[in-house]
Amino acid sequence: MARRPVAVVAAIVLLGEAVGIVLVNWFLGRVVHRQHMSLGGVDSDTMSTTTYAMGGVFGFYLAVCGVILLLTGVRDRAPGRVGRILLISCAVVHGVLGALTVGLIGWTAFAFMMVVLALVVLVLLMYAPPALPAEPEDGEPAEAPPGNGTPPEPAAA
């Protein structure tokens, strides 16, 4: 399976999702601001401002994850430590939000969240660092593993 196209597609999906999150939160902020209602004593201006801020912060987070995926696909190199941590957190967020969207929005939104989760996890797995072989301590030569074609020596009686 080609690594680069998967990373680029995941980047495009995350960047599109970032724009969608910002627009949805902007719309919700406008609705709350125009209603002039209070929820638990909180002013509507405060609620609309925090909705704008949350949409901006979450959209920025998704955009950064999308840029990391785009750079991964363009360079065909694994993301660094910080990039990998951000992508793992992005996968966790999509898993949790996917579980919440089943009850709140429906199965279509759940399917979208799971597709994004699968793309991010697939990129993380395809660009996983290779496993390093165990090195002997203090420069001692490594022993050959059992089953190398020679019969074992008999035990001394």
Buried (B, 14 or more C-beta within 10 A) or exposed (E): EEBBEBBBBBBBBBBEBBEEBBEEBBEBBEEBBEEEEEEEEEEBEEBBBBBBEBBBEBBEBBBBBBBBBBBBBEEEEBBEEEBBEBBEEBBEBBBEBBEEBEEEEEEEBBEBBBBBBBBBBBBBEBBEEEEEEEEEEEEEEEEEEEEEEEEEEEEEE
